[in-house]
């Protein structure tokens, strides 16, 4: 395996000069602000998250503030970030933090992992970025950097493997682990990107195993771009948009009007209700 110090110094120096100025990285950030950002950033680019994060933190600066409102308000405020079940998970997490931890985000990794909606990555990110804990933080960007730089693979496996976790642990510096984690993450987001990596601007190009091997293409199945138009996901988004825009019950006819395919529309609407993103009232109207 590559000597870790050959990666540490160049990546950390690059980050010092190229890091984006993001509010969840500032010295006055709160653990709650970090947690909210990590949930919002899952499968969503920074540019879309920034305005929603600012609005969210202005309205709900603490877990207790969010827990005091109905979960439907979290879904409404989620706007067009996509994957709105994340809003429900954040609300459930805020409620648990309020009830179990006196409204304070816990610093312990295992305790964070026990919160609803918090997985291995998010627990490690919050424990590291908010509290300075020494944890291997493996998001998609970090996994891609490690796959290329160390294993000479264009892309990491579909699901995080035990081998990846062992590698991340082996590369973790004794001191400054959170800064290392965010630096590698930033390198993957800005330079070692999925579709068009900018190897000429990479601080570790000289030791990157994938580059030195001639950039062999991904050996697994071809990666397909996600389709959206005409899918149940798009239909759900249209229906949710109607519910978010309303400040009271919505008649069924208003939902029927936004999607022509009745079978698909009913399936999507049933799914929203089953997921807790919508409610059916006694009079047959709908609300968040």
SULBELNOR-V340992 format. One record per pair of residues at least 4 apart in sequence whose ideal C-beta (glycine too) atoms are under 7 Angstrom apart, sorted by sequence separation. I is the first residue (numbers start at 0). J is the second residue. D is the distance in whole Angstrom. If there is no record, write none. Layout:
BEGIN
i->I j->J d->D
i->I j->J d->D
END
This chain:
BEGIN
i->1 j->5 d->6
i->3 j->7 d->6
i->4 j->8 d->6
i->6 j->10 d->6
i->7 j->11 d->6
i->8 j->12 d->6
i->9 j->13 d->6
i->10 j->14 d->6
i->11 j->15 d->7
i->12 j->16 d->7
i->13 j->17 d->6
i->14 j->18 d->5
i->24 j->28 d->7
i->28 j->32 d->5
i->30 j->34 d->6
i->31 j->35 d->6
i->32 j->36 d->6
i->33 j->37 d->6
i->34 j->38 d->7
i->35 j->39 d->6
i->36 j->40 d->6
i->39 j->43 d->6
i->43 j->47 d->5
i->45 j->49 d->6
i->48 j->52 d->5
i->49 j->53 d->7
i->50 j->54 d->6
i->51 j->55 d->6
i->52 j->56 d->6
i->53 j->57 d->6
i->54 j->58 d->6
i->55 j->59 d->6
i->56 j->60 d->6
i->60 j->64 d->6
i->62 j->66 d->6
i->63 j->67 d->6
i->68 j->72 d->4
i->70 j->74 d->7
i->71 j->75 d->6
i->72 j->76 d->6
i->73 j->77 d->6
i->84 j->88 d->6
i->85 j->89 d->6
i->86 j->90 d->6
i->87 j->91 d->6
i->88 j->92 d->6
i->89 j->93 d->6
i->90 j->94 d->6
i->91 j->95 d->6
i->92 j->96 d->6
i->93 j->97 d->6
i->94 j->98 d->6
i->95 j->99 d->5
i->96 j->100 d->5
i->107 j->111 d->7
i->108 j->112 d->6
i->109 j->113 d->7
i->117 j->121 d->5
i->118 j->122 d->7
i->119 j->123 d->6
i->120 j->124 d->6
i->121 j->125 d->6
i->122 j->126 d->6
i->123 j->127 d->6
i->124 j->128 d->6
i->125 j->129 d->5
i->126 j->130 d->6
i->137 j->141 d->5
i->139 j->143 d->6
i->140 j->144 d->7
i->141 j->145 d->6
i->142 j->146 d->6
i->143 j->147 d->6
i->144 j->148 d->6
i->145 j->149 d->5
i->146 j->150 d->5
i->156 j->160 d->5
i->159 j->163 d->5
i->161 j->165 d->6
i->162 j->166 d->6
i->163 j->167 d->6
i->164 j->168 d->6
i->165 j->169 d->6
i->166 j->170 d->6
i->167 j->171 d->7
i->172 j->176 d->6
i->175 j->179 d->6
i->176 j->180 d->6
i->177 j->181 d->7
i->178 j->182 d->6
i->179 j->183 d->6
i->180 j->184 d->6
i->181 j->185 d->6
i->182 j->186 d->6
i->183 j->187 d->7
i->184 j->188 d->6
i->185 j->189 d->6
i->186 j->190 d->5
i->187 j->191 d->5
i->192 j->196 d->5
i->197 j->201 d->7
i->203 j->207 d->6
i->207 j->211 d->6
i->208 j->212 d->6
i->210 j->214 d->6
i->226 j->230 d->6
i->229 j->233 d->6
i->231 j->235 d->6
i->232 j->236 d->6
i->233 j->237 d->7
i->234 j->238 d->7
i->235 j->239 d->6
i->236 j->240 d->6
i->238 j->242 d->7
i->239 j->243 d->6
i->240 j->244 d->6
i->241 j->245 d->7
i->245 j->249 d->5
i->249 j->253 d->5
i->251 j->255 d->6
i->252 j->256 d->6
i->260 j->264 d->6
i->261 j->265 d->6
i->262 j->266 d->6
i->263 j->267 d->6
i->264 j->268 d->6
i->265 j->269 d->6
i->266 j->270 d->6
i->267 j->271 d->7
i->268 j->272 d->7
i->269 j->273 d->6
i->270 j->274 d->6
i->280 j->284 d->5
i->1 j->6 d->7
i->23 j->28 d->5
i->28 j->33 d->6
i->40 j->45 d->7
i->43 j->48 d->6
i->59 j->64 d->4
i->97 j->102 d->5
i->100 j->105 d->5
i->105 j->110 d->4
i->112 j->117 d->6
i->117 j->122 d->5
i->127 j->132 d->5
i->136 j->141 d->6
i->137 j->142 d->6
i->147 j->152 d->7
i->159 j->164 d->7
i->171 j->176 d->5
i->186 j->191 d->6
i->191 j->196 d->5
i->209 j->214 d->6
i->217 j->222 d->7
i->227 j->232 d->6
i->228 j->233 d->6
i->249 j->254 d->6
i->258 j->263 d->7
i->271 j->276 d->5
i->272 j->277 d->5
i->22 j->28 d->7
i->59 j->65 d->4
i->77 j->83 d->5
i->96 j->102 d->6
i->105 j->111 d->6
i->111 j->117 d->6
i->126 j->132 d->4
i->146 j->152 d->4
i->147 j->153 d->7
i->190 j->196 d->7
i->198 j->204 d->5
i->201 j->207 d->7
i->204 j->210 d->6
i->227 j->233 d->5
i->258 j->264 d->4
i->271 j->277 d->4
i->272 j->278 d->7
i->279 j->285 d->6
i->280 j->286 d->6
i->112 j->119 d->7
i->127 j->134 d->5
i->172 j->179 d->5
i->190 j->197 d->5
i->242 j->249 d->6
i->272 j->279 d->6
i->278 j->285 d->7
i->40 j->48 d->6
i->65 j->73 d->7
i->96 j->104 d->6
i->126 j->134 d->5
i->146 j->154 d->6
i->155 j->163 d->6
i->171 j->179 d->7
i->241 j->249 d->6
i->277 j->285 d->5
i->278 j->286 d->5
i->23 j->32 d->5
i->39 j->48 d->5
i->74 j->83 d->5
i->77 j->86 d->4
i->127 j->136 d->6
i->146 j->155 d->4
i->255 j->264 d->7
i->23 j->33 d->5
i->112 j->122 d->4
i->190 j->200 d->6
i->191 j->201 d->6
i->277 j->287 d->6
i->111 j->122 d->4
i->123 j->134 d->4
i->143 j->154 d->6
i->190 j->201 d->5
i->36 j->48 d->7
i->39 j->51 d->7
i->74 j->86 d->5
i->123 j->135 d->7
i->124 j->136 d->5
i->143 j->155 d->6
i->198 j->210 d->6
i->241 j->253 d->6
i->23 j->36 d->4
i->39 j->52 d->6
i->73 j->86 d->4
i->74 j->87 d->7
i->123 j->136 d->5
i->142 j->155 d->4
i->241 j->254 d->6
i->73 j->87 d->7
i->108 j->122 d->5
i->111 j->125 d->6
i->254 j->268 d->7
i->108 j->123 d->6
i->111 j->126 d->6
i->36 j->52 d->6
i->73 j->89 d->6
i->120 j->136 d->7
i->238 j->254 d->5
i->241 j->257 d->6
i->35 j->52 d->6
i->70 j->87 d->6
i->73 j->90 d->4
i->120 j->137 d->6
i->142 j->159 d->7
i->149 j->166 d->6
i->58 j->76 d->7
i->96 j->114 d->7
i->108 j->126 d->4
i->120 j->138 d->6
i->145 j->163 d->7
i->95 j->114 d->5
i->238 j->257 d->7
i->35 j->55 d->6
i->70 j->90 d->4
i->95 j->115 d->6
i->106 j->126 d->6
i->237 j->257 d->5
i->238 j->258 d->7
i->35 j->56 d->7
i->55 j->76 d->6
i->104 j->125 d->7
i->142 j->163 d->6
i->145 j->166 d->6
i->237 j->258 d->6
i->54 j->76 d->7
i->92 j->114 d->5
i->137 j->159 d->6
i->145 j->167 d->7
i->92 j->115 d->6
i->21 j->45 d->7
i->32 j->56 d->6
i->91 j->115 d->4
i->92 j->116 d->5
i->106 j->130 d->4
i->108 j->132 d->6
i->234 j->258 d->5
i->65 j->90 d->6
i->91 j->116 d->6
i->92 j->117 d->6
i->104 j->129 d->7
i->108 j->134 d->6
i->137 j->163 d->6
i->51 j->78 d->6
i->66 j->93 d->4
i->88 j->115 d->6
i->89 j->116 d->7
i->137 j->164 d->7
i->65 j->93 d->4
i->66 j->94 d->4
i->88 j->116 d->3
i->51 j->80 d->6
i->135 j->164 d->6
i->234 j->263 d->6
i->238 j->267 d->6
i->22 j->52 d->7
i->31 j->61 d->6
i->137 j->167 d->5
i->234 j->264 d->6
i->238 j->268 d->6
i->31 j->62 d->6
i->62 j->93 d->4
i->66 j->97 d->4
i->254 j->285 d->6
i->48 j->80 d->7
i->135 j->167 d->4
i->231 j->263 d->6
i->235 j->267 d->5
i->239 j->271 d->7
i->248 j->280 d->6
i->251 j->283 d->6
i->47 j->80 d->6
i->135 j->168 d->5
i->234 j->267 d->4
i->238 j->271 d->6
i->62 j->96 d->4
i->63 j->97 d->5
i->250 j->284 d->5
i->251 j->285 d->7
i->62 j->97 d->5
i->231 j->266 d->7
i->235 j->270 d->6
i->242 j->277 d->6
i->249 j->284 d->6
i->135 j->171 d->6
i->231 j->267 d->5
i->235 j->271 d->6
i->248 j->284 d->4
i->249 j->285 d->5
i->43 j->80 d->5
i->239 j->276 d->7
i->248 j->285 d->7
i->249 j->286 d->6
i->43 j->81 d->6
i->133 j->171 d->7
i->248 j->286 d->5
i->63 j->102 d->4
i->144 j->183 d->5
i->42 j->82 d->6
i->62 j->102 d->6
i->39 j->80 d->6
i->61 j->102 d->6
i->62 j->104 d->7
i->134 j->176 d->7
i->141 j->183 d->5
i->144 j->186 d->6
i->133 j->176 d->4
i->141 j->184 d->5
i->144 j->187 d->5
i->242 j->285 d->6
i->41 j->85 d->7
i->136 j->180 d->4
i->140 j->184 d->5
i->143 j->187 d->5
i->147 j->191 d->6
i->242 j->286 d->7
i->243 j->287 d->7
i->242 j->287 d->5
i->131 j->177 d->6
i->138 j->184 d->6
i->141 j->187 d->6
i->38 j->85 d->5
i->140 j->187 d->3
i->144 j->191 d->5
i->140 j->188 d->5
i->143 j->191 d->6
i->127 j->176 d->6
i->128 j->177 d->5
i->38 j->88 d->7
i->127 j->177 d->4
i->143 j->193 d->6
i->38 j->89 d->5
i->127 j->180 d->6
i->128 j->181 d->7
i->35 j->89 d->7
i->148 j->203 d->6
i->153 j->209 d->6
i->151 j->208 d->4
i->152 j->209 d->7
i->150 j->208 d->7
i->151 j->209 d->5
i->148 j->207 d->5
i->149 j->208 d->6
i->147 j->207 d->6
i->148 j->208 d->6
i->148 j->209 d->7
i->151 j->212 d->4
i->147 j->209 d->4
i->153 j->215 d->7
i->153 j->216 d->6
i->154 j->217 d->5
i->151 j->215 d->7
i->153 j->217 d->4
i->154 j->222 d->7
i->34 j->104 d->6
i->31 j->104 d->5
i->30 j->104 d->4
i->38 j->121 d->7
i->37 j->121 d->5
i->37 j->124 d->5
i->37 j->125 d->6
i->34 j->125 d->5
i->33 j->125 d->6
i->30 j->125 d->7
i->33 j->128 d->5
i->33 j->129 d->4
i->30 j->129 d->4
i->30 j->130 d->7
i->6 j->148 d->7
i->1 j->148 d->7
i->1 j->149 d->5
i->0 j->149 d->6
i->83 j->239 d->6
i->6 j->170 d->7
i->7 j->172 d->6
i->3 j->170 d->5
i->11 j->178 d->7
i->18 j->185 d->6
i->11 j->179 d->7
i->14 j->182 d->4
i->75 j->243 d->5
i->0 j->169 d->7
i->11 j->182 d->5
i->14 j->185 d->6
i->7 j->179 d->7
i->10 j->182 d->5
i->17 j->189 d->7
i->10 j->183 d->6
i->13 j->186 d->7
i->10 j->186 d->6
i->87 j->275 d->6
i->13 j->202 d->4
i->87 j->276 d->7
i->12 j->202 d->7
i->84 j->274 d->6
i->10 j->202 d->6
i->84 j->276 d->7
i->9 j->202 d->4
i->10 j->203 d->6
i->83 j->276 d->6
i->9 j->203 d->5
i->6 j->203 d->6
i->5 j->206 d->5
i->74 j->276 d->6
i->1 j->206 d->6
i->75 j->287 d->6
i->74 j->287 d->5
i->71 j->286 d->7
i->71 j->287 d->3
END
